[in-house]
Amino acid sequence: MRIKDQDSIREIIAACKVTPSESIESEEIEFKEYRDIQALNNAKDLAEEVSALSNFRGGIIIIGIKDSSNVINHNWLSQLVGFEQGDVIEIEQRLKGKLKPSLEICAEYLDFESKFYLIIHVPHRRDSLITTSSGKVCIRDGRSSRPMEPHEVRQAVNNLQNYDWSADILDLDVIACLDTIALDEAYEDYCRRKQYSVESQPDKCAFLEAIGATNNGSLTKAGLLFLGKGNFIKQWLGAYEYRFSCKTRSEKLLINEVWEECIWRSIKFAKDYFNTCNINHEIKFKHNNYYAPILDDQAFHEAFINAIVHRDYSLDGMISIDFDIAQMTITNPGSFYGGVTSENIVIHPPRHRNKALAKLMMQFQLVDRAGMGIKRMGLGSLIYGREFPRFAESFDCVEVAMQAESVLPGIFVLVQGNPEAYGLIDLILINSLYRQGSISVNEAQKRIRSISTSWKSLKESVEKIEQIEFCGSKEGVYIRVKPTWNDFFDIRKTFSVTPTSTKHVKLYDYLMEFEEASNDEITTLLEHKNSNHTSKFLKEAKYVYRIGNSRNSRWLIRKDSGEK
């Protein structure tokens, strides 16, 4: 992205022939002089200048202009020293590596009076502060750059959270910019959802205003992204490509399509390619035949829409869908936003980087108002006995990987009978128990940690699912498949239950709720005749420990209890 055209930059350089360079520098123009490419690549101050410009309003850095304080006898012409030519792509990449998050800087050489000058165009990021790799946050202060003060950083972060790139207004002819097919289809879909009669249907302009594609008659970036012509999107917003590739296990490529279109059409393209690859396959279970898709269509829909609505549109790049039958990976440019991480993404309240775009897509029920998209992706995987989708952030991209094709027959058949009855925790538990038969409560809590850390949630799920139950021993408390369901869960060896199982479960539940208990309280809880019986029981229980002595002692649960 070029901040200034070459003619404007030549005028700036020409002015340095007769004027001190320091007086030409501004909040948006910085001059630098480096001995050679190696000195430039090793310079720490260059990344700080980029950070400062980006965090202010953006600007340019012209390399090849001497500082006027080093000029003798007002020979301003000597300021024009030029700079050796190098690989601009390598220069860009090295400089980007010193910045966080990624910034789409553009480096180019400009020839002026037989000397070359390196121009670095620095865009303004309104949705993120740009820091150096060492964590320094800089800002432009008049003609120079400096580190931001802590209170300035806090204020800047607050301003970022209120900014919505997708709500920006574009000074363009609305109808000329929009894709006719996409506009007509979206209009018909909207009228159908609103159940308008032919007579009560709004005109196209009122429709665009109602969905948020326009604001007071002016086109928004969200509107252009959603319904715009591909060439207008590229010219006025950026290069936003989509790719769908599908290959067999033997690496044979079945589909490899790349396109640049508006969101409305891109959703249709992606779904068509997905449906072509996503065939049903037969499952045999207990002498019956069932059919399951390679990948759940709802899980794909939520993952693809999630990539569209959360991607960072200040970065050029591609949303890619890679489907190799055994797994689908969807990648979008940008990073997690608003405190969301790969660990808390399921339970964190939804945060929309592109609020206007999200609101527009809600009009067509493409984005869920309740923030259920991630949970639906999980449900769409777990109901087949597949792993919960895995989220990760790397190389300025967010990716989600979803297991495909694999099906655990018993889980699939059990859930298909009443899919609405099973929540995420329920499905994680029965998936964890399939073929294994039992898991410790501690292990179960680890597996549901990204969804809930509440003992109550785990307890309610176990008590609700008719096929599983709590059991205990002196080693700890476990969840097991009831023996009558072993065959259904493909379990060869039953988890044995001790005569004191119920007491161990009761004690564990009490300590999880109240955190600690005295010997007398436990005696009453377990209905022992005397405290000596309780002391012997507790001494053998490896999942509890005691603090204090004699009558003041208290019993608590070991954090690693039940581990095998």
HUTA-V971823 format. One record per backbone hydrogen bond with DSSP energy under -1.0 kcal/mol. CO is the residue of the C=O (numbers start at 1). NH is the residue of the N-H. If there is no record, write none. Layout:
# HUTA-V971823
[[CO NH] [CO NH]]
This chain:
# HUTA-V971823
[[5 9] [6 10] [7 11] [8 12] [9 13] [10 14] [11 15] [14 17] [15 18] [20 23] [21 24] [21 25] [28 60] [29 26] [30 62] [32 64] [32 65] [36 40] [37 41] [38 42] [44 48] [45 49] [46 50] [47 51] [48 52] [49 53] [50 54] [51 55] [53 58] [59 122] [60 30] [61 120] [62 32] [63 118] [64 81] [64 82] [67 70] [68 71] [72 75] [74 76] [75 78] [76 79] [77 80] [79 66] [79 81] [87 91] [88 92] [89 93] [90 94] [91 95] [92 96] [93 97] [95 98] [96 99] [98 133] [100 131] [103 105] [106 121] [108 119] [110 117] [112 115] [115 112] [116 83] [117 110] [118 63] [119 108] [120 61] [121 106] [122 59] [131 100] [132 135] [136 132] [137 148] [139 146] [141 144] [144 141] [146 139] [149 153] [150 154] [151 155] [152 156] [153 157] [154 158] [155 159] [156 160] [157 161] [160 163] [164 167] [165 168] [166 222] [168 221] [170 172] [173 177] [177 229] [179 183] [180 184] [181 185] [182 186] [183 187] [184 188] [185 189] [186 190] [187 191] [188 192] [189 193] [190 194] [191 196] [203 207] [204 208] [205 209] [206 210] [207 211] [208 213] [208 214] [213 220] [215 218] [218 215] [219 170] [220 224] [221 225] [222 226] [223 227] [224 228] [225 263] [226 264] [227 179] [229 233] [230 234] [231 235] [232 236] [233 237] [233 238] [239 317] [241 319] [242 259] [243 321] [244 257] [245 323] [246 254] [246 255] [248 251] [252 248] [255 246] [257 244] [259 242] [262 266] [263 267] [264 268] [265 269] [266 270] [267 271] [268 272] [269 273] [270 274] [271 275] [272 276] [273 277] [274 278] [277 279] [279 294] [281 292] [283 290] [285 288] [288 285] [290 283] [292 281] [294 405] [296 300] [297 301] [298 302] [299 303] [300 304] [301 305] [302 306] [303 307] [304 308] [305 309] [306 310] [307 311] [312 315] [317 241] [319 243] [320 331] [321 245] [322 329] [323 247] [324 326] [326 404] [327 324] [328 402] [329 322] [330 400] [331 320] [332 398] [333 312] [337 340] [341 345] [344 348] [354 358] [355 359] [356 360] [357 361] [358 362] [361 364] [361 366] [362 365] [368 371] [372 376] [373 377] [374 378] [375 379] [376 380] [378 382] [379 383] [381 384] [381 386] [382 385] [384 408] [390 401] [392 399] [394 397] [396 334] [397 394] [398 332] [399 392] [400 330] [401 390] [402 328] [404 406] [408 412] [409 413] [410 414] [411 415] [412 416] [415 418] [418 421] [419 422] [423 427] [424 428] [425 429] [426 430] [427 431] [428 432] [429 433] [433 437] [437 481] [439 479] [440 444] [441 445] [442 446] [443 447] [444 448] [448 451] [448 452] [454 458] [455 459] [456 460] [457 461] [458 462] [459 463] [460 464] [461 465] [465 468] [467 482] [469 480] [471 478] [474 542] [475 562] [476 473] [477 441] [478 471] [479 439] [480 469] [482 485] [483 486] [485 489] [486 491] [487 490] [489 435] [498 501] [500 504] [501 505] [502 506] [503 507] [504 508] [505 509] [506 510] [507 511] [508 512] [509 513] [510 514] [511 515] [514 516] [517 555] [518 522] [519 523] [520 524] [521 525] [522 526] [523 528] [530 534] [531 535] [532 536] [533 537] [534 538] [535 539] [536 540] [537 541] [543 558] [545 556] [547 554] [549 552] [550 553] [554 547] [555 517] [556 545] [558 561] [560 563]]
